[in-house]
Amino acid sequence: MSGEATQIPIKKKTRQKLRNIGIKGKTYDELINELISIRERLEEREGIRTWFEDNFRTLGFKEMKKKGETPGEYVMETEEGEVRVKLETLSSNFFRHEHDTNEIDMVICLLENEKLPVDTVEILGLKTVESGHSPKTGETGYKKISTLSKLARTDDDIKSVDEAADKLAVELGEDSDTMSSLIAELSEEGLADRGGDPKDNGLWTVTPEGISLLRSLWTDLKELFGEISGRIKLDGRLISGFGEGGYYISKEGYQRQFREKLGFEPYPGTLDLELKPGSLKFKRWLENERGVKIEGFSTEERSYGGAKCFPAVIMGEEAAVILPSRTHHEEDILELISPVKVRDKYDLEDGDELKVEVEL
């Protein structure tokens, strides 16, 4: 590396959050310098594959037997024998790239955004980032960030701090007291909270502020590894909307853009899902992504707001998630459009549980 200063593009708001997330024992500047160091190392060595080849022993492998014909595939040696490994940025890319689970024993990914039927290791969830270095509690802010990331993916039925701490303690290999303290700190900083009325002992979840922080850090990581594509899944139950969807979707100002930008003319109406708590965080993620922009427009009578869309699949049908800039719906309602009337085609009723796959 040259002696020139390395710049990491971090917004002022993100910088302040990093100041807040620093744990006693490391200053903000020291934490930033560590991030710069990691960035330099990963950029120098061409990303995740070279990082793995340099650090595979920290993951429990004894040696690399051979590389596969496809980049990112390896045969590794462990105490128990050979393991066939595939590297992915997002775990969901494993199926997106049409890999065969019978040919792979383990997936190592940057972010586990989808459960796989094979052993999966998430690099962001590891205690080690640099070879041979395993931060201790209180040494850096990595543990708090990792805790926030794991909390964002906990089951929907987590209610108390103790329940969350016990679950995360198992996943992160820490004791429950440490996890309770970290969750309490995240709560004090407005990054995690219980939904609903605290008197009702609401579910623990990551706040919009926490989602923004994770997304900001994830954006920096995408700059290290290049733009990442993938898909996410959202779960919800079918509900009846306000009946306004047909009125708006049928407007030619929208229909023309749907045809040009999405490749289909939607049925004049929306399919509305009430998201499960565990999927709400993914909707918040989408709200921060660029998506396909649908411009607002005006007629002689009134003006119509813009929206953004994300290609999706529901019940095997082509569709798109639509996030209007103006809406009367609650935050947990997800609206979809499709060239077919999905409700009628599949004889669906209110309360039916559905899954949506969304392309990023």
C-alpha positions in Angstrom: 0.0 0.0 0.0 1.1 3.5 -0.6 1.6 6.0 2.2 -1.5 8.0 1.1 -4.4 8.2 3.5 -7.2 5.7 2.8 -10.7 7.2 2.8 -13.8 5.3 3.9 -17.0 7.1 2.7 -19.0 7.3 5.9 -21.9 9.8 6.3 -21.9 12.2 9.2 -24.9 10.5 10.7 -23.2 7.1 10.4 -20.0 8.5 11.9 -22.0 9.7 15.0 -23.6 6.3 15.3 -20.1 4.7 15.3 -19.1 7.1 18.0 -22.1 6.0 20.1 -21.5 2.3 19.4 -17.8 2.3 20.5 -17.2 0.2 23.6 -14.9 1.3 26.4 -11.4 0.3 25.7 -11.1 1.6 22.1 -11.5 5.2 21.0 -13.6 6.2 18.0 -10.4 6.9 15.9 -8.9 3.5 16.8 -12.1 1.8 15.7 -12.1 3.7 12.4 -8.4 2.9 11.9 -9.3 -0.8 12.3 -12.1 -0.5 9.7 -9.6 1.2 7.3 -7.1 -1.6 7.9 -9.6 -4.3 7.2 -10.8 -2.4 4.1 -7.3 -2.1 2.7 -6.5 -5.8 3.3 -9.7 -7.0 1.6 -9.3 -4.6 -1.4 -5.7 -5.6 -1.8 -6.5 -9.3 -1.8 -9.5 -9.2 -4.1 -12.2 -9.8 -1.6 -13.9 -12.8 0.0 -12.1 -15.6 -1.8 -8.6 -14.4 -1.0 -9.7 -13.5 2.6 -10.9 -17.2 2.9 -7.7 -18.6 1.4 -5.7 -16.5 3.9 -7.8 -17.2 7.0 -9.4 -20.6 6.5 -7.6 -22.0 9.6 -9.5 -19.6 11.8 -12.6 -21.4 10.6 -11.4 -24.7 11.8 -9.9 -26.1 8.6 -6.5 -27.8 8.6 -5.6 -27.3 5.0 -6.9 -26.6 1.5 -6.9 -29.8 -0.5 -7.8 -28.2 -3.8 -9.8 -25.5 -5.5 -12.9 -26.4 -7.5 -13.4 -25.7 -11.2 -15.9 -23.0 -10.3 -14.4 -19.9 -8.5 -15.3 -20.0 -4.8 -15.4 -23.8 -4.5 -12.9 -25.7 -2.4 -12.2 -29.1 -0.9 -11.0 -28.5 2.7 -9.4 -30.9 5.2 -10.8 -31.1 8.7 -10.2 -33.4 11.7 -13.2 -35.4 10.5 -12.2 -35.6 6.9 -12.8 -33.7 3.6 -15.4 -30.9 3.4 -16.7 -29.4 0.1 -17.1 -25.7 0.6 -18.8 -23.0 -1.5 -18.3 -19.2 -0.9 -21.2 -16.8 -1.4 -21.7 -13.2 -0.6 -25.4 -13.8 0.4 -26.5 -17.2 1.4 -29.6 -16.9 -0.9 -27.2 -16.8 -3.9 -26.6 -20.5 -3.3 -29.9 -21.4 -4.8 -29.9 -18.4 -7.1 -26.8 -19.7 -8.8 -28.5 -23.2 -8.9 -26.0 -25.1 -6.8 -26.7 -28.7 -5.9 -26.9 -29.4 -2.1 -25.7 -32.9 -2.8 -22.4 -31.6 -4.1 -21.7 -29.1 -1.2 -21.2 -29.8 2.5 -20.8 -26.2 3.7 -21.6 -22.6 2.6 -19.5 -19.7 3.9 -21.1 -16.4 3.2 -20.8 -12.7 4.1 -24.4 -12.5 5.2 -26.8 -15.3 6.0 -30.1 -13.9 4.7 -31.7 -17.3 4.0 -31.5 -20.6 5.8 -29.9 -23.4 3.8 -30.1 -27.2 4.1 -26.4 -27.4 4.5 -24.0 -26.1 7.2 -23.7 -22.3 6.9 -21.1 -20.0 8.4 -21.7 -16.2 8.3 -18.5 -14.1 8.2 -20.2 -11.1 9.6 -21.2 -13.1 12.6 -17.7 -14.4 13.3 -15.6 -13.1 16.3 -12.6 -12.8 14.0 -12.1 -10.6 11.1 -8.4 -10.4 10.9 -6.3 -13.6 10.9 -5.5 -14.7 14.4 -7.3 -11.9 16.1 -10.4 -12.6 18.2 -11.6 -9.4 20.1 -12.6 -9.8 23.7 -15.7 -8.3 25.3 -15.3 -4.6 25.6 -12.3 -4.4 23.2 -14.1 -3.0 20.1 -17.6 -2.3 18.8 -17.7 -5.4 16.7 -19.5 -7.5 19.3 -22.2 -4.9 19.7 -22.7 -4.7 15.9 -22.8 -8.5 15.7 -25.3 -8.6 18.5 -27.5 -6.1 16.7 -27.3 -8.1 13.5 -28.3 -11.3 15.3 -31.1 -9.6 17.1 -32.5 -8.5 13.8 -32.9 -12.2 12.9 -34.3 -13.6 16.1 -37.5 -15.5 16.2 -40.8 -13.6 16.4 -41.7 -14.9 19.9 -38.7 -13.3 21.8 -40.2 -11.1 24.4 -37.9 -10.6 27.4 -34.3 -9.5 27.6 -33.5 -12.8 29.2 -35.0 -14.8 26.4 -33.1 -12.8 23.8 -29.9 -13.0 25.8 -30.1 -16.8 26.2 -30.8 -17.3 22.4 -28.0 -14.9 21.3 -25.6 -16.4 23.9 -25.9 -19.8 22.2 -25.5 -18.3 18.7 -22.5 -16.1 19.5 -20.8 -18.4 22.0 -21.1 -15.9 24.9 -22.5 -16.0 28.4 -26.1 -14.7 29.0 -25.0 -11.9 31.3 -22.8 -10.4 28.6 -25.6 -10.6 26.1 -28.1 -9.0 28.5 -25.7 -6.1 29.0 -25.2 -5.6 25.2 -29.0 -5.7 24.5 -29.5 -3.2 27.3 -26.9 -0.9 25.7 -28.5 -1.3 22.3 -31.9 -0.3 23.9 -30.4 2.7 25.6 -28.9 3.9 22.3 -32.3 3.5 20.5 -31.1 0.7 18.3 -33.3 -2.0 19.7 -36.6 -1.9 21.6 -39.8 -3.8 22.4 -42.6 -3.2 20.0 -46.0 -2.0 21.1 -46.8 -1.0 24.7 -44.0 -1.9 27.1 -46.7 -2.9 29.6 -47.8 -5.6 27.2 -44.3 -7.1 27.2 -44.0 -6.6 23.4 -41.6 -8.4 21.1 -37.9 -7.4 21.0 -36.9 -6.0 17.7 -34.4 -3.8 16.0 -35.6 -0.2 15.6 -35.6 1.7 12.3 -32.5 3.5 13.6 -30.9 0.1 14.2 -31.8 -1.0 10.7 -30.3 2.2 9.2 -27.1 1.6 11.1 -26.8 -2.0 9.9 -27.6 -0.9 6.3 -24.9 1.9 6.5 -22.3 -0.6 7.5 -23.5 -3.1 4.9 -23.2 -0.4 2.3 -19.5 0.0 3.2 -19.0 -3.8 3.0 -20.7 -3.8 -0.5 -18.1 -1.3 -1.5 -15.4 -3.7 -0.4 -16.8 -6.7 -2.3 -18.6 -5.0 -5.2 -22.3 -4.6 -5.7 -24.2 -7.6 -4.4 -27.4 -9.0 -5.8 -29.7 -11.5 -4.1 -33.2 -12.0 -2.9 -35.1 -11.9 0.4 -38.2 -13.6 1.6 -41.1 -12.1 3.5 -43.9 -13.9 5.3 -47.4 -12.5 5.9 -51.1 -13.2 5.9 -53.5 -12.0 3.3 -55.8 -9.1 4.2 -58.4 -6.9 2.5 -57.1 -3.4 1.6 -59.0 -0.1 1.5 -60.1 -0.7 -2.1 -58.1 2.2 -3.4 -55.4 0.1 -5.1 -57.5 -0.5 -8.2 -58.1 3.3 -8.6 -54.5 4.2 -8.5 -52.9 1.3 -10.3 -55.3 1.7 -13.2 -54.1 5.3 -13.9 -52.3 5.4 -17.3 -49.5 7.5 -15.7 -48.6 4.5 -13.6 -49.5 1.7 -16.0 -47.2 3.2 -18.7 -44.3 3.1 -16.3 -45.1 -0.4 -15.0 -45.1 -1.6 -18.6 -41.8 0.1 -19.5 -39.9 -0.5 -16.2 -41.4 -3.8 -14.8 -42.2 -5.5 -18.1 -45.9 -6.2 -17.3 -49.2 -4.4 -17.0 -50.6 -5.1 -13.6 -54.1 -6.1 -12.7 -55.8 -2.9 -11.4 -55.5 -3.6 -7.7 -53.0 -4.6 -5.1 -52.6 -7.7 -3.1 -52.1 -6.7 0.6 -50.1 -8.7 3.2 -49.9 -8.1 6.9 -46.2 -8.9 7.5 -45.1 -11.1 10.4 -42.8 -9.2 12.9 -39.8 -11.1 11.6 -40.4 -9.8 8.1 -41.0 -6.2 8.9 -37.3 -5.5 9.2 -36.9 -6.7 5.6 -39.5 -4.2 4.4 -37.5 -1.5 6.2 -34.5 -2.7 4.4 -36.3 -2.3 1.1 -37.4 1.2 2.0 -33.7 2.1 2.1 -32.8 0.4 -1.2 -33.1 2.2 -4.6 -35.6 -0.2 -6.4 -37.3 0.7 -9.6 -38.4 4.3 -9.5 -42.0 5.1 -10.5 -42.4 8.8 -11.0 -45.3 10.8 -9.7 -47.4 12.8 -12.2 -50.2 15.4 -12.4 -53.6 15.6 -14.2 -56.0 18.5 -14.4 -57.8 17.1 -11.3 -54.9 16.3 -8.9 -51.3 15.1 -8.5 -50.3 11.5 -7.9 -47.3 10.6 -5.8 -44.3 8.5 -6.8 -43.3 5.0 -5.6 -40.5 2.4 -6.0 -40.9 -1.2 -6.9 -39.0 -4.4 -6.5 -39.4 -7.5 -8.8 -41.0 -10.3 -6.8 -42.6 -13.7 -7.1 -45.7 -14.8 -5.2 -47.5 -18.2 -5.6 -45.2 -18.7 -8.6 -46.5 -15.6 -10.3 -44.6 -12.6 -11.6 -45.2 -9.7 -9.3 -43.6 -6.6 -7.8 -43.6 -5.1 -4.3 -44.7 -1.5 -4.5 -43.8 1.1 -1.9 -45.8 4.3 -2.5 -44.4 7.6 -1.3 -47.9 8.3 0.0 -49.9 5.6 1.8 -52.7 5.2 4.4 -51.5 1.7 5.3 -49.7 0.8 8.5 -46.0 0.1 8.4 -46.5 -3.7 8.6 -48.7 -3.8 5.4 -46.9 -4.9 2.2 -48.6 -4.1 -1.2 -47.9 -6.2 -4.3 -49.0 -5.8 -7.9 -49.1 -8.6 -10.6 -50.4 -9.1 -14.1 -52.9 -11.6 -12.8 -55.4 -11.3 -10.0 -53.6 -13.7 -7.6 -56.4 -13.8 -5.0 -58.9 -15.2 -7.5 -56.6 -17.4 -9.5 -55.6 -19.3 -6.4 -58.9 -19.0 -4.5 -57.2 -17.1 -1.6 -59.0 -15.8 1.4 -58.1 -13.3 4.1 -55.9 -14.9 6.7 -54.1 -17.2 4.3 -50.4 -17.2 4.9 -48.2 -16.4 1.9 -44.5 -16.0 1.1 -43.0 -13.4 -1.2 -39.5 -13.6 -2.8 -38.1 -10.2 -3.6 -35.2 -9.5 -5.9 -32.7 -6.9 -4.8 
